[in-house]
């Protein structure tokens, strides 16, 4: 697939359970993939619950749809 002038981004959500304690952890990383504006990875946040992860994804999507750059 070839993207032309459409704005695009990639969000990676990595989750794991800490060994020994089974504590939930997550990291959200975003990359601007818009042609001509490709950027490096930006860590958007580190979360410690599933609900925090959902809220972080929702905030990132709101920023993206609103046309603003993802907040750090």
DSSP file (Angstrom, degrees, kcal/mol; ACC not computed):
  #  RESIDUE AA STRUCTURE BP1 BP2  ACC     N-H-->O    O-->H-N    N-H-->O    O-->H-N    TCO  KAPPA ALPHA  PHI   PSI    X-CA   Y-CA   Z-CA
    1    1 A X              0   0    0      0, 0.0     2,-0.5     0, 0.0     0, 0.0   0.000 360.0 360.0 360.0 134.5    0.0    0.0    0.0
    2    2 A X        -     0   0    0      0, 0.0     2,-0.4     0, 0.0     0, 0.0  -0.943 360.0-153.8-111.6 125.0    1.3    3.4   -0.9
    3    3 A X        -     0   0    0     -2,-0.5     5,-0.0     1,-0.2     4,-0.0  -0.789  13.0-179.1 -95.5 140.0    0.2    6.5    1.1
    4    4 A X        -     0   0    0     -2,-0.4    31,-0.2     3,-0.0    -1,-0.2   0.711  68.2 -24.7-102.7 -93.7    0.3    9.8   -0.7
    5    5 A X  S    S+     0   0    0     29,-0.1     2,-0.1     2,-0.1    -2,-0.1   0.366  95.6 122.2-108.5   5.7   -0.8   12.9    1.3
    6    6 A X        -     0   0    0      1,-0.1    29,-0.5    28,-0.0     2,-0.3  -0.430  66.3-118.0 -69.6 140.8   -3.0   11.3    3.9
    7    7 A X        +     0   0    0     27,-0.1     2,-0.3    -2,-0.1    -1,-0.1  -0.618  45.5 168.0 -75.4 135.0   -2.0   11.9    7.5
    8    8 A X        +     0   0    0     -2,-0.3    25,-1.5    -5,-0.0    26,-0.8  -0.979  15.7 179.4-148.2 159.0   -1.1    8.6    9.2
    9    9 A X  E     -A   32   0A   0     -2,-0.3     2,-0.4    23,-0.3    23,-0.2  -0.976  19.6-133.7-154.4 161.9    0.5    7.2   12.4
   10   10 A X  E     -A   31   0A   0     21,-2.6    21,-2.2    -2,-0.3     2,-0.5  -0.976  13.7-165.1-122.6 136.4    1.3    4.0   14.1
   11   11 A X  E     -A   30   0A   0     -2,-0.4     2,-0.5    19,-0.2    19,-0.2  -0.988   2.5-164.4-121.9 127.7    0.6    3.1   17.7
   12   12 A X  E     -A   29   0A   0     17,-3.3    17,-2.5    -2,-0.5     2,-0.6  -0.952   1.4-167.5-111.5 125.2    2.2    0.2   19.4
   13   13 A X  E     -A   28   0A   0     -2,-0.5     2,-0.5    15,-0.2    15,-0.2  -0.953   6.0-173.5-113.2 113.9    0.8   -1.0   22.7
   14   14 A X  E     -A   27   0A   0     13,-2.5    13,-2.3    -2,-0.6     2,-0.3  -0.928   6.3-179.5-108.8 126.9    3.0   -3.5   24.5
   15   15 A X  E     +A   26   0A   0     -2,-0.5     2,-0.3    11,-0.2    11,-0.2  -0.931   6.6 159.6-126.6 151.8    1.7   -5.1   27.7
   16   16 A X  E     -A   25   0A   0      9,-2.2     9,-2.3    -2,-0.3     2,-0.5  -0.975  36.4-116.5-158.6 165.5    3.1   -7.7   30.1
   17   17 A X  E     -A   24   0A   0     -2,-0.3     7,-0.2     7,-0.2     5,-0.1  -0.956  38.6-115.0-109.6 127.9    2.8   -9.0   33.6
   18   18 A X    >>  -     0   0    0      5,-2.9     4,-2.6    -2,-0.5     3,-0.6  -0.357  37.0-108.1 -61.2 134.5    5.8   -8.5   35.9
   19   19 A X  T 34 S+     0   0    0      1,-0.2     2,-0.2     2,-0.2    -1,-0.1  -0.418  98.8  12.7 -66.9 137.4    7.4  -11.7   36.8
   20   20 A X  T 34 S+     0   0    0     -2,-0.1    -1,-0.2     1,-0.1    -2,-0.1  -0.126 133.5  44.3  91.3 -38.0    6.8  -12.8   40.4
   21   21 A X  T <4 S-     0   0    0     -3,-0.6    -2,-0.2    -2,-0.2    -1,-0.1   0.611  88.5-139.5-112.6 -17.1    4.1  -10.2   41.1
   22   22 A X     <  +     0   0    0     -4,-2.6     2,-0.2     1,-0.2    -3,-0.1   0.731  41.8 165.2  58.2  24.3    1.9  -10.5   38.0
   23   23 A X        -     0   0    0     -5,-0.3    -5,-2.9     1,-0.1    -1,-0.2  -0.539  39.5-116.3 -70.0 134.9    1.5   -6.6   38.1
   24   24 A X  E     +A   17   0A   0     24,-0.3     2,-0.3    -2,-0.2    -7,-0.2  -0.506  39.1 175.4 -72.9 136.5    0.2   -5.3   34.8
   25   25 A X  E     +A   16   0A   0     -9,-2.3    -9,-2.2    -2,-0.2     2,-0.3  -0.980   4.1 176.2-138.7 151.6    2.5   -3.0   32.9
   26   26 A X  E     -AB  15  47A   0     21,-1.8    21,-2.3    -2,-0.3     2,-0.4  -0.993  14.4-158.8-153.5 154.8    2.2   -1.4   29.4
   27   27 A X  E     -AB  14  46A   0    -13,-2.3   -13,-2.5    -2,-0.3     2,-0.5  -0.998   8.5-154.6-137.3 132.1    4.0    1.0   27.2
   28   28 A X  E     -AB  13  45A   0     17,-2.5    16,-2.7    -2,-0.4    17,-1.2  -0.934  14.6-178.3-108.9 127.0    2.5    3.0   24.3
   29   29 A X  E     -AB  12  43A   0    -17,-2.5   -17,-3.3    -2,-0.5     2,-0.3  -0.985   4.7-166.3-126.5 133.7    4.8    4.1   21.5
   30   30 A X  E     -AB  11  42A   0     12,-2.8    12,-2.5    -2,-0.4     2,-0.4  -0.881   7.3-169.6-121.9 152.7    3.8    6.2   18.5
   31   31 A X  E     -A   10   0A   0    -21,-2.2   -21,-2.6    -2,-0.3     2,-0.6  -0.993  24.7-129.3-138.7 130.7    5.4    7.0   15.2
   32   32 A X  E     +A    9   0A   0      8,-0.4     7,-1.9    -2,-0.4   -23,-0.3  -0.721  27.8 177.3 -76.4 119.6    4.2    9.6   12.6
   33   33 A X        +     0   0    0    -25,-1.5   -24,-0.2    -2,-0.6     5,-0.2   0.185  28.5 135.0-111.2  14.9    4.1    7.7    9.3
   34   34 A X    >   -     0   0    0    -26,-0.8     3,-2.7     3,-0.3     4,-0.3  -0.466  69.8-100.3 -64.9 131.7    2.8   10.5    7.2
   35   35 A X  T 3  S+     0   0    0    -29,-0.5    -1,-0.1     1,-0.3    -2,-0.1  -0.319 109.7  13.8 -56.6 127.2    4.7   10.6    3.9
   36   36 A X  T 3  S+     0   0    0     -3,-0.1    -1,-0.3    -2,-0.0    -2,-0.1   0.280 123.5  64.9  88.8  -9.7    7.3   13.4    4.2
   37   37 A X    <   +     0   0    0     -3,-2.7    -3,-0.3     2,-0.1    -2,-0.2   0.134  64.2 153.1-127.3  18.3    6.9   13.7    8.0
   38   38 A X        -     0   0    0     -4,-0.3     2,-0.3    -5,-0.2    -5,-0.2  -0.227  23.7-175.4 -54.7 134.4    8.1   10.3    9.1
   39   39 A X        -     0   0    0     -7,-1.9     3,-0.1     1,-0.1    -1,-0.1  -0.750  25.0 -91.5-128.5 174.6    9.5   10.5   12.6
   40   40 A X        -     0   0    0     -2,-0.3    -8,-0.4     1,-0.2     2,-0.1  -0.234  58.2 -74.9 -77.0 172.2   11.2    8.5   15.2
   41   41 A X        -     0   0    0    -10,-0.1     2,-0.4   -12,-0.1   -10,-0.2  -0.445  44.1-162.7 -69.8 141.1    9.4    6.6   17.9
   42   42 A X  E     -B   30   0A   0    -12,-2.5   -12,-2.8    -2,-0.1     2,-0.6  -0.991  16.2-136.0-127.2 122.0    7.9    8.6   20.8
   43   43 A X  E     -B   29   0A   0     -2,-0.4   -14,-0.3   -14,-0.2     3,-0.1  -0.688  20.3-174.3 -77.2 118.6    6.9    6.9   24.0
   44   44 A X  E     -     0   0A   0    -16,-2.7     2,-0.3    -2,-0.6    -1,-0.2   0.758  56.7 -35.6 -86.3 -27.1    3.5    8.3   24.9
   45   45 A X  E     -B   28   0A   0    -17,-1.2   -17,-2.5     2,-0.0     2,-0.4  -0.950  41.1-123.3 176.3 162.6    3.2    6.7   28.3
   46   46 A X  E     -B   27   0A   0     -2,-0.3     2,-0.3   -19,-0.2   -19,-0.2  -0.991  34.1-165.2-121.4 131.3    3.7    3.8   30.6
   47   47 A X  E     -B   26   0A   0    -21,-2.3   -21,-1.8    -2,-0.4     3,-0.1  -0.805  23.4-162.2-121.7 159.4    0.6    2.4   32.3
   48   48 A X  S    S+     0   0    0     -2,-0.3   -24,-0.3   -23,-0.2     2,-0.3   0.210  74.2  41.0-126.2  14.3   -0.1    0.1   35.2
   49   49 A X  S  > S-     0   0    0      1,-0.1     4,-1.9   -26,-0.1     5,-0.1  -0.986  77.5-117.1-154.5 157.9   -3.6   -1.1   34.5
   50   50 A X  H  > S+     0   0    0     -2,-0.3     4,-2.4     1,-0.2     5,-0.2   0.890 116.9  53.2 -62.3 -39.3   -5.8   -2.1   31.6
   51   51 A X  H  > S+     0   0    0      1,-0.2     4,-2.3     2,-0.2    -1,-0.2   0.875 107.0  51.8 -66.9 -35.6   -8.1    0.8   32.2
   52   52 A X  H  > S+     0   0    0      2,-0.2     4,-2.3     1,-0.2    -1,-0.2   0.895 109.4  51.1 -63.2 -39.5   -5.1    3.2   32.1
   53   53 A X  H  X S+     0   0    0     -4,-1.9     4,-2.4     2,-0.2    -2,-0.2   0.923 109.7  49.0 -63.6 -44.8   -4.0    1.6   28.7
   54   54 A X  H  X S+     0   0    0     -4,-2.4     4,-2.6     1,-0.2    -2,-0.2   0.921 112.3  48.3 -61.5 -44.4   -7.5    2.1   27.3
   55   55 A X  H  X S+     0   0    0     -4,-2.3     4,-2.5     2,-0.2    -1,-0.2   0.882 110.8  51.1 -64.1 -38.8   -7.6    5.8   28.4
   56   56 A X  H  X S+     0   0    0     -4,-2.3     4,-2.1     2,-0.2    -1,-0.2   0.903 111.6  47.0 -66.3 -40.9   -4.1    6.4   26.9
   57   57 A X  H  X S+     0   0    0     -4,-2.4     4,-2.7     2,-0.2    -2,-0.2   0.926 112.1  51.1 -64.4 -43.9   -5.2    4.8   23.6
   58   58 A X  H  X S+     0   0    0     -4,-2.6     4,-2.6     1,-0.2    -2,-0.2   0.912 110.5  48.7 -59.6 -43.6   -8.4    6.9   23.6
   59   59 A X  H  X S+     0   0    0     -4,-2.5     4,-2.3     2,-0.2    -1,-0.2   0.900 111.3  49.9 -63.7 -41.2   -6.4   10.1   24.3
   60   60 A X  H  X S+     0   0    0     -4,-2.1     4,-2.5     2,-0.2    -2,-0.2   0.927 112.0  47.6 -64.0 -44.3   -3.9    9.3   21.5
   61   61 A X  H  X S+     0   0    0     -4,-2.7     4,-3.1     2,-0.2     5,-0.3   0.908 110.2  52.4 -63.8 -41.3   -6.8    8.7   19.0
   62   62 A X  H  X S+     0   0    0     -4,-2.6     4,-2.1     1,-0.2     6,-0.2   0.918 111.2  47.6 -60.0 -43.3   -8.5   11.9   20.1
   63   63 A X  H  <>S+     0   0    0     -4,-2.3     5,-1.8     2,-0.2     4,-0.4   0.922 114.3  46.8 -61.5 -44.7   -5.3   13.8   19.4
   64   64 A X  H ><5S+     0   0    0     -4,-2.5     3,-1.2     1,-0.2    -2,-0.2   0.942 115.0  43.9 -65.4 -48.4   -4.9   12.1   16.1
   65   65 A X  H 3<5S+     0   0    0     -4,-3.1    -1,-0.2     1,-0.3    -2,-0.2   0.843 110.2  57.3 -67.0 -32.9   -8.5   12.7   14.9
   66   66 A X  T 3<5S-     0   0    0     -4,-2.1    -1,-0.3    -5,-0.3    -2,-0.2   0.563 115.0-116.9 -74.6  -7.6   -8.4   16.2   16.2
   67   67 A X  T < 5S+     0   0    0     -3,-1.2     2,-0.2    -4,-0.4    -3,-0.2   0.504  72.0 128.5  86.8   3.8   -5.4   17.0   14.0
   68   68 A X      < -     0   0    0     -5,-1.8    -1,-0.3    -6,-0.2     2,-0.1  -0.574  68.0 -99.4 -90.1 157.1   -3.0   17.7   16.8
   69   69 A X        -     0   0    0     -2,-0.2    -1,-0.1     1,-0.1    -5,-0.0  -0.485  53.6 -89.0 -68.0 143.8    0.4   16.1   17.2
   70   70 A X        -     0   0    0     -2,-0.1     2,-0.1     1,-0.1    -1,-0.1  -0.304  47.6-123.0 -54.4 133.4    0.4   13.2   19.7
   71   71 A X              0   0    0    -12,-0.1    -1,-0.1     1,-0.1    -8,-0.0  -0.457 360.0 360.0 -79.2 154.2    1.1   14.5   23.1
   72   72 A X              0   0    0     -2,-0.1    -1,-0.1   -27,-0.0    -2,-0.1   0.411 360.0 360.0-102.5 360.0    4.1   13.2   25.1
